[in-house]
Amino acid sequence: MKNLFERAEEFIWQNARLLERRLFDFHFRSGSSQVVLSALRAYQNEDGGFGNALEPDIRCPESQPVPTQHALEILDTTGFDEIIVQRICDFLLSITTAEGGVPFVLPSVRNYPHASWWNTEDNPPASLNPTAIICGLLHKNGVRHAWLERATVYCWEKIPGILPNEQHEMGCVLTFLRYVPQRERAEKEMQRLSEHLLSSGLVAEAGTTGYVRKALDWAPFPDDPLRVHFSEQEIRANLEEIVAGQQEDGGWGITWTPVSPGCEMEWRGWVTLGALLRLRANGYSLEGL
């Protein structure tokens, strides 16, 4: 009988995109970060942004804000590449609205297959999702760019007093607050929003099904500042759910409707890699499961 890790590895090699295969190799087999970057660059366009279904539910080849966010999240784990990141910032500057942030999604999404929630008007306004998380990741990695200065001002104009009741916006804002340099101001907002998070219904209990975020989704790693708000029992229950959620083919499933069967398999490679990383980060010996 193959263990959890062996089954998951087999699923990834059989089904995942080249990008997730190379990320698996980097995280678990001492693979090269440069090989990951080579796969990631294929999703970057001439304008510096990312598209080409890096976010599998957006089949649009043209650059979009959230796929660009995902590229930065990958770079955050493998090492920021200065050329890629500077081109990203140049792209962000080109789509920034008069408010100082970038929209959630651009109108070009409408020209290609996409999930129903990826829709927009002709001239979409700036949004904290994903402006705030992009700012947070850039600050975390010490990036300097005119876009970041302007977008940080935008975030500080929008965040004070805000009470997000949508999980993505809340996650974006919390990432911004974790890494923005103005620490005293950020800690005050972090405390306020942490209290709101716990009372807002955005933290689903273990066993809840559907497209929700549970304690471990909000605080995936032991050093996450939100971890202090959750009991060891809550975290353990979430980890046990991950272990129990592995499917017969070795991968993990998704909790939303994909654009197509191929899109679903792309997502499953993504979430399977994420499940392994989360288990390992929280003390599981994967070879022993």
PyMOL commands that set and color helices and strands:
alter all, ss='L'
color gray80, all
select helices_A, chain A and resi 4-15+18-28+33-41+65-78+82-95+107-111+128-140+146-158+167-179+183-199+215-218+225-229+232-244+261-281+286-288
alter helices_A, ss='H'
color red, helices_A
deselect
rebuild
show_as cartoon
